[in-house]
Amino acid sequence: QSEKPDPSLAYPGCTSPPSPSRSSHRAAMLVKAVDPGSTTFLQSIGTLWVAIGFTVSLQAYGAPPFMAMALSLPLYVMWVYISIPVTVMMTNLMYLCVDLFFRDVTSRNTYKVPTKAPVLFVCAPHGNQLIDPLVVMRTCPRRTGFLCAEKTMRKRVAGYIATALDSIPVKRAQDLKRRGTGTCCAHGGTLRGEGTQFLSELQPKDKVDVGGCEVSIAEIISDSEARLRTPADPTPADAGFLPFSVVPHVDSKELYENVFGRLGASECVGIFPEGGSHDRTELLPLKMGASIMALGASARFPGLPIRIVPVGLHYFKGHRFRGSVLVDYGEPITVPPELVAKYEMGGVDMQEACETLLHIIEQAISSVTISAPDYSTLELFWMMRRLHMQKVVERTGQRPTLEQQVALTKAFSEGYDALRDQEGTRQLQELVAKYNEQLRLFGIKDYQVEATTRLRRRTLVRALAYIARMAFNGIVALPGLFLGMPLLIVTRYISERERSKALKSSTVKITARDVIATYKVLISLVMTPVLHVIYTGAVWYLHSQRAAAAYFFFSPFVCWAAVRYSESSKLAYREAWAIVSGLVSPDRRSELQKMRQEVKRQVLALVDDLGWLSIPADGDNDAGAGSATTFEPPEQWLELSETLRAESIRQRVSTGNLIEGNGPASRQGSASEATGPQRALDTAKSK
């Protein structure tokens, strides 16, 4: 359990927006007791008393015990709802889902997270949609509220979960995009339409997407004519008037005020600065929001020790059930005071301050993430890691940890840039791609290639042992798999359907795998209790009440054992298939072994060229060079930032925290001239 936010670090008089479900402590598998002197405590005791009395009374009048418990169940559910905050219940439930869905959830460098100061977590890559914030919350020592698209929060199940987890709603223009009436043509500084209704469908600052080009509206002249904020490229003469879409202007001031309030109250806020989930191997250009939040909060509350912590997410088959994930926390960043001063000046100085801080954030994110230009390059990194790890294991006898594996891959990705243009590196990448394709055709893993293929008695015994193990584990897991078959079918069907929808509506996704795990978890969250109740009723109807009671309480453990035994059976199948395939086609297996030897020779030679002859220790990969930042166009964020800056100055003037007439960057120069709130903050900092 982490410490509560220190009230002395919260800005004087600042409280975060009220929410009935908010809780100041980390709700990680905790149950917070109610206050014995509160009305809630009396309601809790009263509800529990009535539930127990109702159960005992039904049994006293001859009702079967299981029937009495079933009829009393709503009262017990009400008692739990009254006794435990919704935030705690939902947080624990989602943490349980994360622990069940992933085989291994590992965190690294959590000690770097400040224990009391307000923190802005910048997380990347955003490769698993709603699962990403849950994974970060599961491993983070501080309770964190993440930004969540308002479109998602309007959905029934996902919206209820996001609200209970204290998420901050974000209005996104792309979620409000709609089809316009008629056709239009953008030429120079004018937008002309045919059969359009500009007066009712457009507003100043809205954007119009026509022919794949977005133009911003400055003024609506008539239903068929509008003036643009900047001249547009002329529409090709043969294109004529084209259908168009309207992207409404979104005022994000409420969002930033919400974030400022939480940071001012010494709480934590999480953000994915890429702006949306994707399944690419490289990071998307970062949005300016993280920079505006950090600088805006620092300007709103002078002296508040806001920290920016980069967080890297590394998934191993993250879209599949029982995958693995590593969460890597980087060095905290202190917002430079000189950038805050430039931000307060406004205009070009404010723009430069935001861009500079965003570049610092990008550098920090690059130190905890792995980026590759394409999937074949990422496969090369994995092959380099796998073969180099094998060499280290042979030399030391110890297998590297998950953290060390990620550190090694990160080291390869950083050193690869110096050798990527060499002819030998490109040839090795092609050879690795061909080798991986052969592995997929054989249906085996890399570590199984060098297994012996000679027909020996020991080889046959091993194959038979694996087959027997596979059969035994499969038989043990069969009841649980049979019960879970409807869930598997429905989750796969719906997740694939939603994946296809997301792929069609996105311009950055490759295969849209980032939405699969989210829908698997959400569907399971709803279907699992429903199927459990249905199966219990079926056992009662077909067998007896005693059998139904036993099934209701113990079948979850049987299903969980089925999951573990099915994993063991799958592993035994792979080992048996590797042996059988080598016995059936020894010539092709021999060719594959020769190819692996050549891959190994070239990979280890490349590793030697990179200078990585040992596994990096934990914490050795914190520094890394990031690519050049691609900034958003200033017209998309500069006006909003100017509004927030002016509001911060107005509030500080009204509270006496800024001397009027001395410029936006001036503050009280001495302790004797400091106002009451400023003196309180200085005292808290000195303590």
C-alpha positions in Angstrom: 0.0 0.0 0.0 1.4 3.4 -1.0 1.4 6.5 1.0 -1.5 9.0 0.6 -0.7 12.2 -1.1 1.0 14.6 1.3 -1.4 17.6 1.9 1.6 19.8 2.4 2.6 19.3 -1.2 -0.8 20.2 -2.5 -1.1 23.8 -3.6 -2.9 25.9 -0.9 -6.6 26.0 -1.5 -6.5 23.6 -4.4 -8.6 20.5 -4.5 -9.3 18.1 -7.4 -12.9 18.0 -8.8 -15.2 16.2 -6.5 -16.3 12.6 -7.4 -18.3 10.3 -5.1 -16.2 7.3 -6.2 -12.8 8.9 -5.6 -10.4 7.3 -3.1 -7.1 8.8 -2.1 -5.3 5.5 -1.5 -4.1 2.9 -4.0 -6.9 0.3 -4.3 -4.7 -2.7 -5.0 -6.4 -5.8 -3.6 -7.5 -3.8 -0.5 -10.9 -3.5 1.3 -11.3 -0.1 3.0 -13.3 -0.4 6.2 -16.2 2.0 6.7 -16.2 4.5 9.6 -18.0 2.9 12.6 -19.6 6.2 13.5 -21.0 7.0 10.0 -24.4 6.4 8.5 -22.8 4.1 6.0 -21.6 1.8 8.8 -25.1 1.6 10.2 -26.6 0.8 6.8 -23.9 -1.9 6.2 -24.6 -3.6 9.6 -28.3 -3.3 9.0 -28.2 -4.8 5.6 -26.0 -7.7 6.7 -28.3 -8.4 9.7 -31.3 -8.5 7.4 -29.5 -10.8 4.9 -28.5 -13.3 7.5 -32.0 -13.2 9.1 -33.7 -13.7 5.8 -31.4 -16.7 5.0 -32.0 -18.3 8.5 -35.7 -17.7 8.3 -36.1 -19.3 4.9 -34.3 -22.4 6.2 -36.4 -22.4 9.3 -39.6 -22.6 7.2 -38.3 -25.5 5.3 -36.5 -23.9 2.3 -33.5 -25.8 1.0 -30.2 -24.2 2.1 -29.1 -23.5 -1.4 -32.4 -22.0 -2.3 -32.3 -19.8 0.8 -28.8 -18.5 -0.1 -29.9 -17.9 -3.7 -32.9 -15.8 -2.7 -30.8 -13.9 -0.1 -28.0 -13.2 -2.6 -29.3 -9.7 -3.6 -29.2 -8.6 0.0 -25.6 -9.8 0.3 -24.7 -8.0 -2.9 -26.3 -4.8 -1.5 -24.3 -5.2 1.7 -21.0 -5.5 -0.3 -22.0 -2.4 -2.4 -22.6 -0.4 0.8 -19.5 -1.6 2.6 -16.9 -1.3 -0.1 -16.4 1.8 -2.3 -17.2 1.2 -6.0 -13.7 2.4 -6.9 -12.1 -0.3 -4.7 -14.3 -3.1 -6.0 -13.9 -2.2 -9.7 -10.1 -1.7 -9.3 -9.6 -5.0 -7.6 -11.8 -6.7 -10.2 -9.8 -5.3 -13.1 -6.5 -6.1 -11.4 -7.8 -9.7 -11.1 -8.7 -9.7 -14.8 -5.1 -8.5 -15.6 -3.6 -11.2 -13.5 -5.7 -13.9 -15.1 -5.3 -12.7 -18.7 -1.5 -12.4 -18.5 0.7 -15.2 -17.4 3.4 -12.7 -16.1 3.0 -9.0 -15.2 6.4 -7.6 -14.3 7.4 -4.1 -13.4 10.9 -2.5 -13.3 12.2 0.6 -11.5 9.0 1.4 -9.6 11.2 2.9 -6.9 11.7 5.9 -9.3 8.1 6.9 -8.9 7.9 9.9 -6.4 5.9 8.8 -3.4 4.2 12.1 -2.6 4.7 14.7 -5.3 2.2 15.2 -8.1 3.1 13.0 -11.1 2.3 13.1 -14.8 2.8 9.6 -16.2 3.6 9.7 -20.0 3.2 6.1 -21.2 4.1 4.5 -24.6 3.6 2.7 -26.8 -0.2 2.6 -26.7 -0.5 -0.9 -28.1 -3.3 -2.5 -26.2 -6.1 0.0 -25.9 -7.9 -0.2 -22.6 -5.6 -2.9 -21.2 -2.6 -0.5 -21.2 -3.8 1.8 -18.4 -4.9 -1.2 -16.3 -1.4 -2.7 -16.6 0.2 0.5 -15.5 -2.2 1.0 -12.6 -1.6 -2.7 -11.6 2.1 -2.1 -11.2 2.3 1.6 -10.2 2.8 2.4 -6.5 0.6 5.5 -6.8 -3.1 5.6 -7.6 -3.5 7.2 -11.0 -6.4 8.6 -13.1 -5.9 8.1 -16.8 -7.2 10.1 -19.6 -9.9 8.2 -21.5 -11.8 9.1 -24.7 -15.3 10.3 -24.1 -16.5 8.0 -26.8 -15.3 5.0 -24.8 -16.8 6.4 -21.6 -20.2 6.5 -23.3 -20.2 2.7 -23.8 -22.0 0.7 -21.2 -19.4 -1.8 -19.8 -16.2 0.1 -20.7 -17.7 3.4 -19.7 -18.8 2.1 -16.3 -15.3 0.6 -15.7 -13.5 3.8 -16.8 -15.7 6.0 -14.5 -15.2 3.7 -11.6 -11.4 3.8 -12.2 -11.5 7.6 -11.9 -10.7 8.3 -15.5 -10.7 11.8 -17.0 -13.0 12.1 -20.1 -11.4 13.5 -23.3 -13.4 14.9 -26.2 -11.7 14.0 -29.4 -12.5 15.6 -32.7 -12.1 12.4 -34.7 -14.8 10.8 -32.6 -17.3 13.5 -33.6 -16.5 13.4 -37.3 -19.7 13.3 -39.4 -20.7 13.3 -43.0 -21.7 16.7 -44.5 -24.7 17.4 -46.8 -23.9 17.9 -50.5 -20.5 18.3 -52.1 -17.9 21.1 -51.9 -14.6 22.3 -53.4 -11.8 24.1 -51.6 -9.9 26.7 -53.6 -7.6 29.3 -52.2 -9.1 30.8 -49.1 -12.7 29.9 -50.0 -14.8 26.8 -49.6 -17.7 26.5 -52.0 -20.5 24.0 -51.9 -23.3 22.5 -54.0 -26.4 21.4 -52.1 -24.7 22.2 -48.8 -25.9 23.6 -45.5 -22.9 25.4 -44.1 -24.9 27.7 -41.9 -26.4 24.8 -39.9 -23.6 22.2 -40.2 -20.5 24.3 -39.7 -19.1 26.6 -37.0 -16.0 28.8 -37.0 -12.8 26.7 -36.2 -14.4 23.5 -37.5 -12.5 21.5 -40.0 -13.7 20.1 -43.3 -12.2 17.0 -44.8 -12.6 17.1 -48.6 -10.7 14.9 -50.9 -8.3 13.8 -48.1 -7.4 17.4 -47.3 -8.4 19.1 -44.1 -9.2 22.8 -44.1 -10.2 25.0 -41.2 -13.2 27.3 -41.3 -12.8 31.0 -40.3 -16.2 32.4 -41.2 -19.5 31.1 -42.6 -20.8 33.4 -45.3 -23.8 31.4 -46.6 -25.0 27.8 -47.0 -22.8 27.4 -50.0 -19.7 29.5 -49.2 -17.3 29.8 -46.3 -14.0 31.5 -45.7 -10.9 29.5 -44.7 -8.4 30.3 -42.0 -5.5 29.4 -44.3 -5.5 29.1 -48.1 -6.0 25.5 -49.3 -4.4 23.7 -52.2 -6.8 23.8 -55.2 -8.9 20.8 -55.9 -7.8 19.0 -59.1 -9.9 20.2 -62.1 -11.0 16.7 -63.0 -12.2 16.1 -59.4 -14.8 18.8 -59.3 -17.0 19.0 -56.2 -16.5 16.1 -53.8 -18.3 14.7 -50.7 -16.9 16.0 -47.5 -16.8 15.3 -43.7 -17.1 17.8 -40.9 -14.7 17.6 -37.9 -16.1 19.8 -35.2 -13.9 22.0 -33.1 -13.5 20.7 -29.6 -12.9 23.0 -26.6 -10.5 21.1 -24.3 -10.3 23.8 -21.6 -12.4 21.7 -19.2 -10.1 18.7 -19.7 -7.0 20.7 -18.8 -8.7 22.4 -15.9 -9.5 18.9 -14.6 -5.9 17.8 -14.9 -4.6 21.0 -13.3 -6.9 20.4 -10.4 -5.6 16.9 -9.8 -2.0 17.8 -10.1 -2.6 20.8 -7.8 -4.0 18.4 -5.2 -0.8 16.3 -5.4 -2.5 13.5 -7.3 -1.3 11.5 -10.3 -2.5 11.7 -13.9 -1.7 9.2 -16.7 -1.6 10.0 -20.4 -0.6 8.3 -23.6 0.9 11.1 -25.6 0.6 9.3 -28.9 -3.1 10.2 -28.8 -4.6 6.8 -29.7 -3.8 3.1 -29.7 -2.1 1.3 -32.6 -0.1 -1.8 -33.4 2.9 -0.3 -35.1 6.5 -1.2 -34.3 7.5 2.5 -34.0 6.0 5.3 -31.9 3.5 7.7 -33.4 4.3 11.5 -33.3 3.6 12.8 -29.8 0.8 15.2 -29.2 1.4 18.5 -27.4 -1.1 17.8 -24.6 1.5 16.4 -22.2 3.7 19.4 -22.5 0.8 21.8 -22.0 -0.4 19.9 -19.0 3.0 20.0 -17.3 3.8 23.7 -18.1 0.2 24.8 -17.5 0.0 23.2 -14.0 3.4 24.6 -13.1 2.3 28.1 -14.2 -1.0 27.7 -12.4 0.6 26.6 -9.1 4.1 28.2 -8.7 6.5 26.1 -6.7 4.5 22.9 -6.9 7.0 20.1 -7.5 5.4 18.4 -10.5 7.3 15.4 -11.9 6.9 13.7 -15.3 7.6 10.0 -15.3 8.1 8.1 -18.6 6.6 4.6 -18.7 7.4 1.9 -21.3 5.1 -1.0 -22.0 6.6 -4.2 -23.4 4.2 -7.0 -24.4 5.0 -10.5 -25.3 2.0 -11.8 -27.3 0.0 -9.2 -25.5 -3.2 -9.7 -27.6 -3.4 -13.4 -26.6 -4.7 -15.0 -23.5 -1.8 -15.8 -21.0 0.7 -13.5 -22.6 3.3 -11.5 -20.7 4.0 -7.8 -20.1 6.8 -5.7 -18.6 6.2 -2.2 -17.4 9.4 -0.1 -17.3 9.5 3.2 -15.3 12.1 5.8 -16.3 13.8 8.7 -14.5 11.4 11.4 -13.2 11.6 14.7 -15.0 11.4 18.1 -13.3 9.7 20.8 -15.3 12.5 23.3 -15.9 11.7 26.7 -14.3 13.1 28.6 -17.3 10.5 26.8 -19.6 7.7 27.8 -17.2 8.8 31.4 -17.3 8.9 31.3 -21.1 5.4 29.7 -21.1 4.1 32.5 -19.0 5.3 35.1 -21.5 2.9 33.8 -24.2 3.3 34.0 -28.0 6.4 32.7 -29.6 8.1 32.1 -26.3 5.2 29.9 -25.1 5.3 27.9 -28.3 9.0 27.3 -28.0 8.7 26.3 -24.3 6.0 23.7 -25.2 8.0 22.3 -28.1 11.2 22.1 -26.0 9.5 20.2 -23.1 7.8 17.8 -25.6 11.2 17.0 -27.0 12.5 16.3 -23.5 9.5 14.0 -22.9 10.2 12.2 -26.2 13.8 11.6 -25.1 12.6 10.2 -21.8 10.1 7.9 -23.5 12.7 6.6 -25.9 14.8 5.5 -22.9 12.1 3.0 -21.8 10.6 1.8 -25.1 11.8 -0.2 -28.1 11.1 1.2 -31.6 11.7 -0.4 -35.0 11.0 0.9 -38.5 9.1 -2.3 -39.5 8.2 -5.8 -38.2 11.1 -7.6 -39.9 13.6 -5.3 -38.1 11.8 -6.1 -34.8 12.1 -9.8 -35.6 15.8 -9.3 -36.1 16.1 -7.7 -32.6 14.3 -10.7 -31.1 16.6 -13.1 -32.9 19.7 -11.2 -31.8 18.4 -11.3 -28.2 17.5 -15.0 -28.4 20.8 -16.2 -29.8 22.9 -13.9 -27.6 20.9 -15.1 -24.5 21.7 -18.7 -25.5 25.4 -17.8 -25.6 25.2 -16.1 -22.2 23.3 -19.1 -20.7 26.0 -21.5 -22.0 28.7 -19.3 -20.4 27.1 -18.5 -17.1 24.5 -21.2 -16.6 21.8 -18.5 -15.7 18.9 -17.5 -17.8 18.4 -13.7 -18.0 15.3 -12.2 -16.4 12.5 -10.6 -18.3 13.8 -7.2 -17.4 17.3 -8.1 -18.7 15.8 -9.4 -22.0 14.0 -6.1 -22.6 17.2 -4.2 -21.7 19.1 -6.3 -24.2 16.6 -5.7 -27.0 16.6 -2.0 -26.2 20.4 -2.0 -26.5 20.2 -3.7 -29.9 17.6 -1.2 -31.2 19.8 1.7 -30.1 23.0 0.3 -31.6 21.3 -0.9 -34.8 21.0 2.7 -36.2 24.7 2.8 -36.8 24.8 -0.4 -38.8 21.4 -0.5 -40.5 22.7 0.9 -43.9 25.4 -1.7 -44.2 25.0 -4.4 -46.9 25.7 -7.2 -44.4 23.0 -6.0 -42.0 20.3 -6.0 -44.7 21.3 -9.5 -45.9 21.1 -10.7 -42.3 17.7 -9.2 -41.9 16.5 -11.0 -45.1 18.0 -14.3 -43.8 16.3 -14.0 -40.4 13.0 -13.3 -42.1 13.4 -16.4 -44.3 14.5 -18.5 -41.3 11.4 -17.4 -39.3 9.2 -18.3 -42.3 10.7 -21.9 -42.3 10.0 -22.2 -38.6 6.4 -21.3 -39.1 6.1 -23.9 -41.9 7.6 -26.6 -39.6 5.4 -25.5 -36.7 8.3 -25.4 -34.3 10.2 -22.9 -32.2 13.8 -21.7 -32.7 15.1 -23.6 -29.6 13.8 -26.9 -30.9 15.7 -26.7 -34.2 19.0 -28.2 -32.9 17.3 -31.1 -31.2 18.8 -34.5 -32.4 17.0 -36.2 -35.3 18.7 -39.6 -35.1 16.4 -42.5 -34.3 17.5 -43.6 -30.8 15.6 -45.4 -28.1 16.0 -42.4 -25.9 14.5 -40.2 -28.6 11.4 -42.4 -28.9 11.0 -42.5 -25.1 11.1 -38.7 -25.0 8.5 -38.5 -27.7 6.2 -41.0 -26.0 6.7 -39.2 -22.7 5.7 -35.9 -24.2 2.7 -37.5 -25.9 1.6 -39.1 -22.7 2.0 -35.9 -20.8 0.0 -34.1 -23.5 -2.8 -36.6 -23.3 -3.0 -36.6 -19.5 -3.0 -32.8 -19.3 -5.5 -32.6 -22.1 -7.9 -35.0 -20.4 -7.6 -33.2 -17.1 -8.2 -29.9 -18.8 -11.1 -31.2 -21.0 -14.0 -30.4 -18.5 -12.9 -26.8 -18.0 -12.3 -26.3 -21.8 -15.7 -27.7 -22.5 -17.4 -25.3 -20.1 -15.4 -22.4 -21.4 -16.0 -23.2 -25.1 -18.9 -20.8 -25.5 -16.8 -18.0 -24.0 -13.9 -18.8 -26.3 -16.1 -18.8 -29.4 -17.9 -15.6 -28.5 -14.8 -13.6 -27.5 -12.9 -14.6 -30.6 -15.9 -13.8 -32.9 -16.6 -10.4 -31.3 -12.9 -9.4 -30.9 -12.3 -10.2 -34.6 -15.4 -8.3 -35.7 -14.3 -5.2 -33.7 -10.8 -5.5 -35.0 -12.1 -5.3 -38.6 -14.1 -2.2 -37.7 -11.2 -0.5 -36.0 -8.9 -1.3 -39.0 -11.4 0.3 -41.4 -11.8 3.4 -39.3 -8.1 4.0 -38.6 -5.3 5.4 -40.6 -2.5 4.3 -38.3 -3.3 0.7 -37.5 -1.7 -2.1 -39.4 -3.8 -5.1 -38.4 -5.6 -3.5 -35.4 -4.4 -6.1 -32.9 -4.4 -3.4 -30.2 -8.2 -3.8 -29.7 -8.3 -7.6 -29.4 -7.3 -8.0 -25.8 -9.6 -5.2 -24.7 -12.7 -6.9 -26.1 -11.6 -10.3 -24.8 -11.4 -9.0 -21.3 -14.7 -6.9 -21.5 -16.7 -9.8 -23.0 -15.3 -12.3 -20.4 -16.2 -9.9 -17.6 -19.8 -10.0 -18.6 -20.2 -13.6 -19.9 -18.3 -15.5 -17.2 -20.8 -14.8 -14.3 -23.7 -15.3 -16.7 -22.4 -18.7 -17.8 -21.6 -19.7 -14.2 -25.2 -19.1 -13.1 -26.6 -20.9 -16.2 -24.4 -23.9 -15.6 -25.3 -24.0 -11.9 -29.0 -24.0 -12.8 -28.5 -26.8 -15.3 -26.7 -28.9 -12.7 -29.5 -28.3 -10.3 -32.2 -29.2 -12.9 -30.4 -32.3 -14.3 -28.9 -33.7 -11.1 -29.5 -32.3 -7.6 -29.3 -29.3 -5.3 -26.2 -30.7 -3.5 -24.4 -31.1 -6.9 -25.4 -27.6 -7.9 -24.1 -26.1 -4.6 -20.8 -28.0 -5.1 -20.5 -26.8 -8.7 -21.3 -23.2 -7.8 -18.5 -22.9 -5.2 -15.8 -25.1 -6.7 -16.1 -25.0 -10.5 -14.1 -21.8 -10.7 -11.1 -23.6 -9.3 -11.6 -26.5 -11.8 -11.7 -24.0 -14.7 -8.5 -22.3 -13.5 -6.8 -25.7 -13.2 -8.0 -26.5 -16.7 -6.2 -23.3 -18.0 -3.0 -24.3 -16.3 -3.1 -27.9 -17.5 -4.0 -26.8 -21.1 -0.9 -24.6 -21.1 1.2 -27.6 -20.0 -0.4 -29.8 -22.6 0.3 -27.2 -25.4 4.0 -27.1 -24.3 4.2 -30.9 -24.4 2.6 -30.9 -27.9 5.3 -28.5 -29.2 8.1 -30.7 -27.8 6.5 -33.9 -29.2 5.9 -32.3 -32.6 9.5 -31.1 -32.8 10.8 -34.6 -32.3 8.3 -36.2 -34.7 8.9 -33.7 -37.4 12.6 -34.3 -37.2 12.1 -38.1 -37.4 9.7 -37.8 -40.4 11.7 -35.4 -42.5 15.4 -35.5 -41.4 16.7 -33.9 -44.6 14.6 -30.8 -44.4 15.4 -30.6 -40.7 19.1 -30.8 -41.5 18.8 -27.9 -43.9 16.9 -25.8 -41.3 19.7 -26.6 -38.8 22.3 -25.3 -41.3 20.3 -22.2 -41.8 20.2 -21.6 -38.1 23.9 -22.0 -37.8 24.5 -19.4 -40.5 22.0 -17.0 -38.8 23.7 -17.6 -35.4 27.1 -16.9 -36.9 26.0 -13.6 -38.5 23.9 -12.5 -35.6 26.7 -13.0 -33.1 29.1 -11.2 -35.4 26.7 -8.2 -35.5 26.4 -8.3 -31.7 30.2 -8.1 -31.5 30.2 -5.1 -33.8 27.6 -3.4 -31.6 29.8 -4.1 -28.6 27.2 -5.9 -26.5 29.0 -8.9 -25.2 27.1 -9.3 -22.0 23.6 -8.9 -20.7 23.0 -5.3 -19.5 22.2 -5.0 -15.8 19.0 -3.5 -14.6 19.1 0.2 -15.0 21.9 0.2 -17.7 19.5 1.1 -20.5 18.0 4.2 -19.1 19.7 6.6 -21.5 18.8 6.6 -25.1 18.7 8.9 -28.1 15.3 9.6 -29.5 14.4 10.6 -33.0 13.5 14.2 -34.0 10.1 15.3 -32.7 7.4 15.9 -35.2 5.4 18.7 -33.7 1.7 19.3 -34.2 0.8 22.4 -36.2 0.7 25.4 -33.8 -2.9 26.4 -34.9 -4.1 23.1 -33.3 -2.9 23.9 -29.8 -1.5 27.4 -29.5 -4.8 29.2 -29.0 -5.9 26.8 -26.3 -2.6 27.1 -24.5 -2.8 30.9 -24.6 -6.3 30.7 -23.1 -5.1 28.4 -20.3 -2.1 30.7 -19.7 -4.3 33.8 -19.4 -6.6 31.9 -17.0 -3.6 30.9 -14.8 -2.4 34.5 -14.6 -6.0 35.7 -13.7 -6.3 33.2 -10.9 -2.9 34.0 -9.5 -3.6 37.7 -9.6 -6.9 37.2 -7.8 -5.1 35.1 -5.1 -2.3 37.6 -4.7 0.3 35.2 -6.1 1.4 37.5 -8.9 2.3 41.2 -8.7 0.3 43.1 -11.3 2.2 45.3 -13.6 5.5 43.4 -13.4 4.9 41.0 -16.3 3.5 37.4 -16.4 6.7 35.8 -15.3 7.3 37.9 -12.2 6.7 36.5 -8.7 7.1 37.7 -5.1 10.8 38.4 -4.8 11.3 37.8 -1.1 9.9 35.8 1.8 8.8 39.0 3.5 6.6 40.0 0.5 5.1 36.6 0.0 1.4 36.2 0.4 -0.2 33.8 2.9 -0.7 30.9 0.5 2.9 31.3 -0.8 4.3 31.4 2.7 2.4 28.2 3.5 3.8 26.5 0.5 7.4 27.6 1.3 7.0 26.3 4.8 5.8 23.0 3.6 8.7 22.7 1.1 11.2 23.5 3.8 9.8 20.8 6.1 
